[in-house]
Amino acid sequence: MASRAWRRPPGTGPARRRQFLLIDSAGKPALVIELTEVAVVPISVVGDGFAHAEGRGYADAAAWRAAHEELFTSPEVTAYLGFTPVIHDGTLVVTQRFRVVGDEAGSRSSGRPRD
């Protein structure tokens, strides 16, 4: 949830052009990505395009929202936050878009933006 995640000192959260190393399920380096867009927006404005681009097979923004509401209110997230969030149309979420800039071997790529 954006409200909790953004209670950090400036510059410590995700930022455009910041790069991250992603690891695979075996704990090995997989990809280097660069954030191309970071926005804090009301959950109600997340559209079908963003939902599709997430790559998890959401049919539309409504399916994306339902899945994320389920996650945000799950027992695990509730335990981590210390409360059960109440999600409404104005609830802020952090959206991110990225491009792949390197693979697991460390080679660099011009990488097209990924949503």
Secondary structure, DSSP 8 states (H G I E B T S, - for coil): -HHHHT-S-TTSS--TT-EEEEE-TTS-EEEEEEEEEEEEEEGGG--HHHHHHTSS--SSHHHHHHHHHHHHTSHHHHHHHTS-----TT-EEEEEEEEEEEETT--B----EE-
